[in-house]
Amino acid sequence: MKLSSPWMTALRLGAMALLLGAAAQAQTVRATIPFDFVAGDKVMPAGEYKLAMSMRTGLIELTSIGQDGMYLPAHGCSFGTVENTGALLFHRYGDTYFLKRVKTAATKEGYEFFPTRRERDTARRNGVFEVAMVTTYGK
């Protein structure tokens, strides 16, 4: 079956609207993390990272600059105050840091990562955690 020209035009416009909507909801930040940390099930070395957050998919792409990235499931969360800068929040148990939250700049909104089995086991063994924060910067 051949689609008529108006139908093809409508289909193309619809596809473009979906792509533009997804791009508008994505936010990218960078951070220099001065310590090794756990993200998902991987231990990541200290270094410069880019996080691309998509409200549409609920996935955050974590990429070490110049390396392949990984996708981490996250859910939206709210912070009490609005700050001009964003931040990455880590839970630290002893010498092990777990990436826990991403706070976006100039909003109360952010993302929280689901705890992994490794983090839950570490929390059970160590009990109390400390919060470490790394400031993010632009794209």
C-alpha positions in Angstrom: 0.0 0.0 0.0 1.4 3.4 -1.0 0.9 6.3 1.4 -0.3 9.5 -0.1 1.8 12.7 0.2 -0.3 14.3 3.0 0.0 11.0 5.1 3.8 10.9 4.6 4.1 14.5 5.6 2.0 14.0 8.7 4.1 10.9 9.6 7.3 12.8 9.2 6.1 15.8 11.3 5.0 13.4 14.0 8.4 11.7 14.1 10.2 15.0 14.2 7.9 16.2 17.1 8.8 13.0 19.1 12.5 13.5 18.5 12.4 17.2 19.5 10.4 16.4 22.6 12.9 13.8 23.7 15.8 16.1 23.1 14.0 18.9 25.1 13.6 16.6 28.1 17.3 15.4 28.1 19.8 17.3 30.3 23.5 16.8 30.3 26.0 17.7 33.0 29.7 17.0 33.7 31.6 16.4 36.9 35.2 15.7 37.9 34.9 13.0 40.5 38.1 12.8 42.7 37.6 9.2 43.9 36.7 5.8 42.6 33.0 5.0 43.0 30.4 2.3 42.3 27.8 3.0 39.7 25.3 0.2 39.0 27.5 -2.9 39.3 30.7 -1.4 38.1 33.6 0.3 39.9 34.4 3.5 38.1 37.8 5.2 38.4 38.2 8.8 39.5 38.0 11.2 36.6 35.8 13.4 34.4 32.3 12.1 33.7 29.3 13.2 31.6 25.8 12.3 32.7 23.0 12.6 30.2 19.6 12.4 31.9 16.3 11.6 30.1 13.0 12.1 31.9 11.3 10.1 29.1 13.2 6.9 29.5 14.2 7.0 33.2 17.8 6.1 32.2 20.9 8.1 32.9 23.9 7.6 30.6 27.1 7.8 32.6 30.2 8.3 30.4 33.8 8.6 31.3 35.2 11.2 28.9 36.6 9.4 25.9 35.2 6.0 27.0 32.0 4.0 26.3 29.1 4.8 28.5 26.7 2.8 30.6 23.0 3.3 31.3 21.7 3.4 34.9 18.0 3.2 35.8 16.8 6.1 38.0 13.7 7.7 39.2 12.8 11.4 39.8 13.2 12.9 43.2 12.9 16.3 44.7 15.3 18.3 46.8 14.3 20.9 49.4 16.1 23.9 48.0 17.0 25.4 44.6 20.7 25.9 44.1 22.5 27.6 41.2 24.7 24.5 40.7 24.0 20.9 40.3 25.6 18.1 42.3 26.3 14.4 42.4 25.6 12.8 45.8 27.4 9.7 46.9 26.8 7.4 49.9 30.2 6.5 51.4 30.6 3.3 53.5 34.2 3.1 54.7 36.3 3.7 51.5 33.6 2.7 49.1 31.5 5.4 47.4 28.1 4.6 45.7 26.6 7.1 43.2 23.2 7.8 44.7 21.6 11.0 43.3 22.0 13.7 40.7 20.7 17.1 41.5 20.1 19.4 38.6 21.0 23.1 38.7 18.5 25.8 39.3 15.6 23.4 40.2 14.5 21.2 43.1 14.4 18.3 40.7 16.9 15.5 40.4 17.3 11.7 39.9 18.0 8.9 42.4 19.6 5.6 41.5 18.1 2.4 42.7 20.2 0.6 45.3 22.1 -2.4 44.0 22.6 -5.7 45.8 26.2 -4.6 46.5 25.1 -1.4 48.1 22.5 -3.1 50.2 25.0 -5.7 51.4 27.6 -3.0 52.1 25.0 -1.0 54.1 24.0 -4.0 56.1 27.7 -4.7 57.0 28.7 -1.1 57.7 25.4 0.5 58.9 26.0 4.2 58.8 27.0 6.1 55.7 28.3 9.5 55.0 27.2 11.8 52.2 29.9 13.0 49.7 29.0 15.7 47.2 30.6 16.7 43.9 29.5 19.8 42.1 28.5 19.5 38.4 29.1 22.0 35.6 27.7 22.6 32.1 27.6 20.5 29.1 
